[in-house]
Amino acid sequence: MRKNHTITTDDILIKLCHSLADVLSRATESHIQYSAMVQKINKTSLKPDIGCFVLFDGGFTGLVVTNFSASAAMELYQNYMLRMGFSDNDLAIHHTADDVANILGELMNQVVGDFTCKIGRELKISITQNQPKMLALHKQIILSIDTNLERPQVRRVSFTTANNNIFYLEFAMDKTEFIQLEPFEVDEQDPDTIFETAYIANQTQEISPNKNIKDNNENQDLLDQLGL
């Protein structure tokens, strides 16, 4: 008898960790990694210096919280802005600036989008989420999902930036298992990857003609100098 493939709560957590590390690494062009050890906790909370939360609903109900220290938030913000072409003079200098919260909120929105896309492809379910909310905090705030979870599972995972600044991911959802009853093909094509590949190809095509024009102009200038 064929053994059914099962996806557990912790498997879903791993997918979320992959999305968080991959998206932040690409966006900031730096190495973001997470701990192989996961901590079981009793409740989720927003903690200083900057906290973010996102609610999921649909195929499963869950709450995702990320807590950034001021140093981790500023490192991610600055790396992202510099990668986008901004100069040091254009950057905010304090983690409480609105610009820092806006950028981190946008990055978390990309993380959530990557995660929901992967979940949809791999588990064949659909989940929706609200817009990530970023808050600069001075005190801890306890968060809970406005629904009765029969067997709540709460986890905390620590992440490390390239400069060894620490931030945390907290994840709460009902204990669940997704059981694969029949085989199906997983679409390995990530839409974001497709768009990125197309964009690079388009940029390459635009650069090539410009390069040829520049080379032709340089050759003509040389011929003019030689009187030919």
Backbone bond lengths (Angstrom), bond angles and torsions (degrees), N, CA, C in turn:
res aa  C-N    CA-C-N  psi(-1)  N-CA   C-N-CA  omega(-1)  CA-C   N-CA-C  phi
1 M - - - 1.475 - - 1.523 109.33 -
2 R 1.340 116.27 135.43 1.453 121.03 -179.33 1.522 110.65 -71.57
3 K 1.318 115.78 132.49 1.458 120.75 178.46 1.523 109.70 -82.04
4 N 1.330 116.86 126.54 1.451 121.21 -179.24 1.525 110.98 -70.92
5 H 1.339 114.96 138.97 1.466 120.47 177.58 1.522 109.16 -79.91
6 T 1.346 116.96 133.66 1.462 121.61 -175.38 1.522 110.68 -122.49
7 I 1.337 116.36 134.21 1.461 123.19 175.11 1.522 108.16 -109.60
8 T 1.320 117.39 123.49 1.458 122.37 -176.88 1.531 111.41 -101.00
9 T 1.318 114.81 177.68 1.463 120.93 177.51 1.522 111.30 -58.38
10 D 1.321 117.30 -42.69 1.460 120.49 -178.80 1.525 111.58 -68.55
11 D 1.332 118.04 -30.40 1.469 120.41 174.69 1.528 110.42 -64.03
12 I 1.326 116.34 -39.68 1.462 120.69 176.97 1.523 110.16 -65.68
13 L 1.333 116.90 -38.90 1.460 121.04 177.30 1.526 110.92 -60.96
14 I 1.322 117.16 -41.55 1.465 120.90 179.45 1.525 110.28 -61.68
15 K 1.319 117.27 -41.35 1.466 120.64 178.34 1.525 110.37 -62.25
16 L 1.325 116.55 -38.52 1.460 120.19 178.04 1.531 110.79 -66.43
17 C 1.323 116.95 -41.02 1.465 121.12 177.45 1.526 111.04 -62.02
18 H 1.335 116.78 -41.56 1.466 120.91 177.57 1.523 110.07 -59.83
19 S 1.332 116.63 -46.15 1.465 120.30 -178.57 1.526 110.90 -62.63
20 L 1.327 116.92 -44.20 1.462 120.76 -178.61 1.522 110.95 -62.87
21 A 1.329 117.36 -46.81 1.459 120.97 -178.61 1.530 111.24 -68.27
22 D 1.338 117.78 -43.35 1.464 121.22 -176.73 1.521 111.81 -66.89
23 V 1.327 117.29 -46.87 1.464 120.69 -176.93 1.528 110.73 -66.00
24 L 1.330 117.82 -45.15 1.462 120.11 -179.61 1.525 111.17 -67.04
25 S 1.327 117.28 -35.83 1.469 120.25 178.81 1.522 110.55 -64.55
26 R 1.337 116.92 -44.45 1.467 120.49 179.84 1.524 111.19 -68.19
27 A 1.320 116.69 -42.01 1.464 120.39 -175.49 1.523 112.47 -67.99
28 T 1.324 117.24 -33.52 1.463 121.27 -176.21 1.525 112.87 -104.71
29 E 1.341 116.50 -3.40 1.467 121.54 -176.12 1.529 110.85 50.79
30 S 1.310 115.08 46.77 1.461 121.82 177.51 1.522 108.37 -142.95
31 H 1.307 116.08 167.23 1.458 120.74 -175.09 1.526 110.39 -93.02
32 I 1.337 115.82 115.43 1.456 122.31 175.98 1.530 108.01 -110.90
33 Q 1.312 117.23 128.17 1.459 120.08 -179.72 1.525 110.39 -132.21
34 Y 1.346 114.93 159.42 1.461 118.96 179.79 1.525 110.26 -124.80
35 S 1.324 115.13 157.78 1.453 121.42 -176.81 1.525 111.02 -71.86
36 A 1.313 115.68 143.43 1.466 120.61 176.55 1.526 111.50 -76.24
37 M 1.323 117.31 -12.54 1.453 122.13 177.95 1.524 109.46 -99.29
38 V 1.327 116.30 129.72 1.458 122.84 -179.56 1.526 108.92 -110.24
39 Q 1.312 116.75 136.21 1.461 121.75 -177.55 1.526 111.06 -99.46
40 K 1.326 116.92 130.34 1.460 121.30 172.11 1.517 108.72 -82.17
41 I 1.335 116.61 128.28 1.457 121.63 179.13 1.529 109.22 -127.51
42 N 1.324 116.75 169.71 1.462 121.02 -175.98 1.524 113.87 -96.67
43 K 1.334 116.95 -22.19 1.466 119.80 -177.40 1.522 109.60 -157.02
44 T 1.324 114.93 156.00 1.459 120.83 177.07 1.524 109.53 -96.82
45 S 1.322 115.86 152.86 1.457 119.66 -179.79 1.523 110.59 -156.46
46 L 1.320 115.44 150.39 1.461 122.14 170.44 1.518 108.06 -86.90
47 K 1.316 115.94 132.13 1.463 120.48 -176.82 1.518 109.82 -126.36
48 P 1.337 117.25 155.76 1.470 120.63 175.23 1.535 109.90 -61.74
49 D 1.360 119.98 146.11 1.461 122.07 17.98 1.543 112.15 -103.04
50 I 1.330 116.92 -28.91 1.466 121.51 176.32 1.522 108.34 -132.93
51 G 1.318 116.45 129.36 1.459 120.98 178.68 1.519 110.79 -121.87
52 C 1.316 115.86 153.17 1.458 122.12 179.78 1.521 108.31 -139.34
53 F 1.344 117.50 141.29 1.454 119.17 175.67 1.522 110.90 -137.02
54 V 1.341 115.21 148.76 1.465 123.26 -179.86 1.525 107.79 -139.35
55 L 1.325 116.96 134.50 1.460 122.49 176.70 1.526 110.17 -102.63
56 F 1.345 116.02 137.06 1.462 122.58 175.68 1.516 109.72 -110.26
57 D 1.320 115.21 149.38 1.458 120.35 175.74 1.522 108.12 -152.50
58 G 1.333 116.15 160.34 1.452 120.86 -179.87 1.509 110.77 120.22
59 G 1.348 116.78 -114.01 1.458 121.50 178.96 1.514 112.29 -59.00
60 F 1.317 116.95 -30.53 1.462 122.43 171.22 1.523 108.13 -154.43
61 T 1.315 115.87 159.30 1.459 121.97 178.73 1.516 108.86 -104.63
62 G 1.310 116.70 133.89 1.455 119.08 -178.35 1.513 112.40 -158.54
63 L 1.313 115.46 167.09 1.462 123.32 177.98 1.519 108.26 -132.55
64 V 1.327 116.16 129.02 1.461 122.05 177.72 1.519 108.99 -116.62
65 V 1.313 116.36 129.08 1.464 122.65 179.56 1.523 108.68 -126.27
66 T 1.321 116.97 134.72 1.467 121.01 172.13 1.517 108.14 -121.93
67 N 1.317 116.18 133.80 1.464 122.34 -179.60 1.525 109.06 -120.50
68 F 1.344 115.34 118.90 1.457 121.80 -177.79 1.521 110.46 -108.51
69 S 1.313 116.15 135.11 1.460 119.38 167.68 1.529 107.52 -72.33
70 A 1.322 116.95 162.55 1.467 120.22 -179.90 1.526 110.78 -59.59
71 S 1.328 116.98 -40.87 1.471 120.13 -178.22 1.522 111.61 -68.01
72 A 1.340 117.59 -39.82 1.460 120.30 178.40 1.522 110.70 -67.14
73 A 1.335 116.68 -42.39 1.464 120.67 179.50 1.519 111.27 -61.98
74 M 1.325 117.32 -44.22 1.454 120.42 -178.60 1.515 111.68 -68.45
75 E 1.334 117.36 -36.55 1.468 119.67 178.17 1.531 110.98 -63.38
76 L 1.331 117.03 -46.99 1.464 120.59 179.73 1.519 110.58 -64.55
77 Y 1.324 116.82 -44.09 1.470 121.36 179.64 1.530 111.34 -61.19
78 Q 1.317 117.35 -49.23 1.458 120.83 -177.15 1.524 111.60 -65.36
79 N 1.323 117.15 -43.58 1.464 119.38 179.07 1.516 111.82 -61.52
80 Y 1.329 115.94 -40.14 1.465 119.73 179.72 1.529 110.96 -66.23
81 M 1.315 117.34 -45.78 1.457 121.12 -178.03 1.528 111.53 -65.81
82 L 1.320 117.16 -40.90 1.472 120.32 178.32 1.525 110.49 -65.51
83 R 1.316 116.82 -37.50 1.461 120.25 177.43 1.522 110.83 -64.85
84 M 1.331 117.47 -31.20 1.460 121.72 179.62 1.529 112.75 -80.68
85 G 1.335 116.55 -0.29 1.457 119.86 174.84 1.512 115.65 100.05
86 F 1.333 118.04 5.19 1.456 120.42 178.17 1.533 109.77 -79.36
87 S 1.327 115.78 152.88 1.462 120.43 177.99 1.526 109.91 -92.40
88 D 1.323 115.91 168.03 1.464 120.51 179.63 1.532 111.49 -59.63
89 N 1.323 116.56 -32.58 1.463 120.05 -178.21 1.527 112.40 -69.73
90 D 1.335 116.36 -18.64 1.468 120.21 -178.49 1.522 112.62 -87.49
91 L 1.326 117.63 -8.47 1.460 121.09 -171.38 1.524 112.56 -88.66
92 A 1.327 115.19 147.05 1.461 120.86 172.47 1.530 108.90 -67.24
93 I 1.323 115.61 151.35 1.469 119.59 -175.79 1.521 112.37 -108.59
94 H 1.348 117.55 -3.82 1.457 119.90 -179.11 1.519 109.79 -135.04
95 H 1.334 116.04 145.49 1.463 120.21 -175.31 1.525 113.31 -68.82
96 T 1.327 117.97 -15.53 1.458 120.23 179.96 1.529 112.48 -84.48
97 A 1.328 118.15 -4.52 1.462 121.15 179.86 1.531 110.43 -63.08
98 D 1.322 116.36 144.37 1.467 120.77 179.87 1.521 111.57 -59.77
99 D 1.327 116.59 -34.71 1.463 120.64 -178.33 1.524 111.45 -61.86
100 V 1.328 116.92 -37.39 1.465 121.03 179.39 1.524 109.91 -65.71
101 A 1.329 117.23 -46.69 1.465 120.92 179.04 1.524 111.13 -62.82
102 N 1.339 116.75 -39.63 1.465 120.00 -179.55 1.523 111.75 -64.57
103 I 1.327 116.27 -43.35 1.470 119.72 -178.89 1.524 110.56 -67.98
104 L 1.328 117.73 -45.40 1.464 120.18 178.79 1.533 110.57 -63.36
105 G 1.328 116.55 -36.48 1.459 119.86 176.45 1.519 111.87 -63.27
106 E 1.327 116.37 -40.43 1.464 120.18 177.83 1.527 110.75 -66.32
107 L 1.326 117.04 -40.59 1.464 120.20 178.41 1.525 110.68 -63.48
108 M 1.333 117.08 -42.00 1.457 119.96 178.61 1.526 111.20 -67.12
109 N 1.319 117.33 -31.56 1.455 120.83 176.09 1.524 110.14 -64.86
110 Q 1.337 117.00 -38.93 1.460 121.14 176.29 1.533 110.94 -66.42
111 V 1.325 116.14 -38.79 1.470 120.53 178.06 1.522 110.41 -61.51
112 V 1.328 115.91 -47.88 1.461 121.20 -179.42 1.528 110.71 -62.26
113 G 1.328 116.66 -42.09 1.457 120.24 178.37 1.517 112.31 -61.92
114 D 1.342 116.26 -41.70 1.466 120.81 178.06 1.521 110.18 -63.71
115 F 1.327 116.81 -43.18 1.466 121.79 -178.75 1.527 111.66 -64.45
116 T 1.327 117.37 -48.91 1.473 120.03 -178.59 1.517 111.21 -64.39
117 C 1.323 117.05 -34.26 1.468 120.71 177.98 1.525 110.73 -64.81
118 K 1.345 116.34 -44.90 1.465 120.21 179.66 1.526 111.39 -66.36
119 I 1.326 116.81 -41.02 1.462 120.80 178.78 1.523 110.19 -62.01
120 G 1.324 116.18 -42.34 1.456 119.95 179.37 1.512 112.72 -62.26
121 R 1.348 116.55 -39.74 1.474 120.40 -179.40 1.523 111.73 -73.06
122 E 1.335 116.51 -42.52 1.460 119.79 -169.66 1.527 113.69 -88.33
123 L 1.338 117.20 -29.60 1.466 119.66 -177.90 1.521 112.68 -108.57
124 K 1.342 116.48 -6.28 1.474 120.53 -179.89 1.520 111.75 58.05
125 I 1.338 116.13 40.52 1.455 121.07 175.26 1.522 108.10 -128.66
126 S 1.304 115.73 165.77 1.458 120.75 179.27 1.520 109.33 -121.56
127 I 1.328 116.29 130.41 1.455 120.68 175.72 1.526 108.79 -128.89
128 T 1.302 114.82 147.43 1.462 121.13 176.64 1.516 108.75 -115.10
129 Q 1.330 115.64 161.21 1.458 119.30 -178.89 1.518 109.20 -147.43
130 N 1.328 115.55 157.82 1.448 119.18 175.61 1.520 110.13 -87.83
131 Q 1.304 116.36 172.38 1.464 120.84 178.15 1.528 108.84 -68.89
132 P 1.342 118.04 132.97 1.470 119.44 178.22 1.523 111.65 -58.23
133 K 1.321 116.31 138.02 1.460 122.64 179.36 1.524 109.16 -109.76
134 M 1.336 116.53 122.87 1.456 121.71 179.58 1.526 109.27 -105.97
135 L 1.350 116.34 134.65 1.459 121.41 -179.12 1.524 110.09 -135.73
136 A 1.326 116.10 130.26 1.465 120.50 169.83 1.516 107.18 -82.16
137 L 1.334 116.58 126.31 1.466 120.98 -169.72 1.523 112.36 -124.15
138 H 1.339 114.27 151.87 1.459 121.24 171.48 1.528 110.87 -115.64
139 K 1.345 116.52 -16.07 1.449 121.22 -179.94 1.525 110.01 -134.84
140 Q 1.315 115.74 158.64 1.456 121.27 178.50 1.529 110.54 -75.04
141 I 1.351 115.79 139.66 1.461 122.17 178.39 1.527 108.46 -124.55
142 I 1.324 117.34 123.31 1.459 121.91 179.09 1.529 109.36 -79.86
143 L 1.350 116.08 134.20 1.456 121.73 179.23 1.519 109.77 -118.83
144 S 1.338 116.59 145.98 1.455 121.36 174.25 1.521 109.05 -145.38
145 I 1.331 116.77 153.55 1.459 121.92 179.24 1.518 109.07 -81.28
146 D 1.333 115.24 135.75 1.460 120.06 -178.20 1.534 110.14 -79.60
147 T 1.294 116.18 62.39 1.459 122.59 176.39 1.520 108.12 -162.86
148 N 1.309 116.99 158.90 1.460 120.11 -179.16 1.528 110.19 -88.54
149 L 1.313 116.40 108.20 1.460 121.15 175.33 1.527 107.98 -87.81
150 E 1.320 115.75 122.98 1.463 119.26 -176.83 1.527 111.96 -69.55
151 R 1.323 115.42 -42.57 1.469 120.20 179.76 1.525 108.50 -133.67
152 P 1.321 117.33 75.22 1.472 119.77 -175.08 1.526 112.33 -64.01
153 Q 1.323 114.91 136.78 1.457 122.54 175.42 1.523 107.32 -118.06
154 V 1.327 116.67 123.17 1.463 120.86 -177.61 1.529 108.23 -126.24
155 R 1.321 115.91 130.53 1.462 121.67 -176.55 1.525 110.60 -132.71
156 R 1.333 115.12 152.67 1.467 121.57 172.47 1.524 108.70 -129.07
157 V 1.334 115.45 134.17 1.464 121.61 178.55 1.523 107.95 -126.79
158 S 1.314 116.83 134.32 1.465 120.61 178.55 1.524 110.23 -94.44
159 F 1.331 115.56 139.95 1.464 123.68 178.34 1.518 108.97 -118.39
160 T 1.326 115.52 151.17 1.459 121.37 -179.34 1.519 109.85 -127.64
161 T 1.337 116.50 132.84 1.463 121.00 177.50 1.528 110.15 -84.11
162 A 1.327 115.67 177.92 1.468 120.24 179.89 1.523 111.37 -63.56
163 N 1.332 117.42 -29.09 1.466 121.46 179.25 1.525 112.35 -95.66
164 N 1.335 115.73 18.38 1.474 122.41 177.00 1.529 113.50 64.19
165 N 1.314 116.86 28.66 1.459 120.40 169.99 1.528 108.45 -87.01
166 I 1.321 116.12 142.35 1.461 121.53 -172.65 1.525 110.90 -105.05
167 F 1.334 115.86 139.02 1.457 120.75 166.29 1.518 107.69 -140.32
168 Y 1.341 117.03 165.93 1.462 121.02 -169.90 1.526 111.99 -127.73
169 L 1.314 114.32 144.70 1.455 122.94 171.64 1.523 108.49 -110.37
170 E 1.339 116.59 128.55 1.461 121.60 174.32 1.525 108.44 -118.68
171 F 1.332 115.56 137.44 1.457 121.20 -171.95 1.521 109.26 -136.43
172 A 1.341 116.62 127.94 1.466 121.10 179.18 1.520 109.33 -129.07
173 M 1.323 117.04 131.81 1.461 122.10 174.03 1.526 108.48 -160.56
174 D 1.317 116.42 166.34 1.452 121.02 177.83 1.520 109.40 -69.94
175 K 1.336 117.00 142.27 1.451 120.13 176.43 1.523 109.29 -62.48
176 T 1.317 116.54 124.58 1.457 119.97 -173.87 1.516 110.38 -148.47
177 E 1.308 115.35 163.50 1.462 122.50 174.92 1.520 108.43 -137.46
178 F 1.331 116.18 134.34 1.452 122.05 172.05 1.526 107.09 -104.30
179 I 1.323 115.97 119.46 1.467 121.48 -174.71 1.521 109.05 -109.02
180 Q 1.309 115.49 123.79 1.461 121.11 178.87 1.525 109.23 -81.91
181 L 1.319 116.19 111.17 1.463 121.17 -179.08 1.527 112.12 -84.70
182 E 1.315 116.71 -35.68 1.453 121.47 -179.27 1.522 109.00 -132.80
183 P 1.332 116.80 150.23 1.470 119.63 178.74 1.523 111.09 -69.16
184 F 1.322 116.83 147.07 1.460 121.64 175.07 1.524 107.89 -150.46
185 E 1.315 115.24 159.07 1.450 120.94 -179.05 1.521 109.53 -89.47
186 V 1.322 115.24 134.45 1.459 121.48 176.96 1.511 108.48 -95.39
187 D 1.326 115.92 126.92 1.456 120.38 178.11 1.524 108.94 -72.82
188 E 1.333 115.72 109.25 1.457 119.95 -176.30 1.527 112.32 -80.91
189 Q 1.321 117.38 -8.84 1.451 120.07 -178.87 1.525 110.51 -78.54
190 D 1.303 115.66 113.10 1.455 121.57 177.69 1.527 108.04 -84.71
191 P 1.342 118.83 123.93 1.466 120.26 -179.70 1.518 113.50 -54.28
192 D 1.346 117.14 -39.34 1.461 119.98 179.91 1.528 110.82 -62.91
193 T 1.341 116.15 -39.13 1.460 120.11 178.60 1.518 110.99 -65.82
194 I 1.335 116.13 -40.11 1.461 120.48 178.89 1.526 110.39 -61.20
195 F 1.347 116.67 -47.16 1.461 120.85 -179.55 1.523 111.00 -64.33
196 E 1.346 116.27 -39.94 1.462 119.67 -179.18 1.520 110.63 -65.60
197 T 1.344 117.03 -41.73 1.465 121.03 178.39 1.519 111.13 -63.07
198 A 1.339 116.12 -42.39 1.458 120.69 179.19 1.525 111.13 -64.35
199 Y 1.346 115.99 -38.79 1.462 120.20 -179.86 1.532 110.68 -65.15
200 I 1.340 116.60 -44.16 1.465 120.52 179.80 1.521 110.48 -63.04
201 A 1.336 116.11 -42.34 1.468 120.22 179.42 1.527 110.60 -62.55
202 N 1.324 116.99 -40.95 1.460 121.37 179.64 1.516 111.42 -65.74
203 Q 1.351 115.75 -41.30 1.456 119.66 178.17 1.520 111.06 -63.56
204 T 1.338 116.30 -38.68 1.466 120.87 179.49 1.521 111.07 -63.86
205 Q 1.344 115.93 -40.60 1.460 120.23 179.48 1.521 111.47 -66.28
206 E 1.351 116.24 -34.74 1.455 119.64 178.97 1.525 111.71 -71.72
207 I 1.334 116.25 -35.34 1.457 120.44 -178.08 1.525 110.78 -71.56
208 S 1.336 117.88 -38.96 1.470 121.84 -175.43 1.523 112.66 -59.40
209 P 1.362 119.82 -51.01 1.473 118.93 177.96 1.517 112.85 -60.10
210 N 1.351 116.30 -39.56 1.458 119.65 179.41 1.519 111.04 -63.14
211 K 1.339 115.34 -37.56 1.458 119.60 179.70 1.524 110.08 -67.12
212 N 1.353 116.41 -40.42 1.463 120.08 179.72 1.518 110.93 -64.48
213 I 1.361 116.38 -40.51 1.459 120.05 178.89 1.515 110.59 -63.06
214 K 1.359 115.23 -42.80 1.459 119.61 179.56 1.519 110.97 -62.94
215 D 1.346 116.74 -43.42 1.467 120.47 179.69 1.516 110.44 -63.13
216 N 1.346 117.93 -41.49 1.463 121.20 -179.52 1.524 110.69 -64.65
217 N 1.335 116.17 -39.76 1.469 120.11 178.52 1.517 111.00 -64.27
218 E 1.337 116.27 -41.53 1.462 119.70 178.84 1.522 111.03 -64.44
219 N 1.337 117.31 -39.87 1.470 120.97 178.57 1.525 110.91 -64.73
220 Q 1.345 117.18 -40.43 1.460 120.79 179.94 1.519 110.58 -66.37
221 D 1.344 117.23 -39.47 1.462 120.50 177.65 1.519 110.90 -60.50
222 L 1.333 116.61 -39.87 1.463 120.63 179.12 1.516 110.72 -65.00
223 L 1.337 116.67 -42.45 1.459 120.83 178.65 1.533 110.92 -63.98
224 D 1.336 117.13 -38.73 1.467 120.38 178.51 1.516 110.54 -63.93
225 Q 1.336 116.72 -40.56 1.466 119.18 179.36 1.516 112.44 -64.66
226 L 1.312 116.66 -31.12 1.472 121.86 179.60 1.527 111.54 -83.88
227 G 1.349 116.63 -5.65 1.443 120.49 179.52 1.512 112.71 77.05
228 L 1.328 117.45 23.95 1.464 121.10 -178.98 1.522 110.70 -104.09
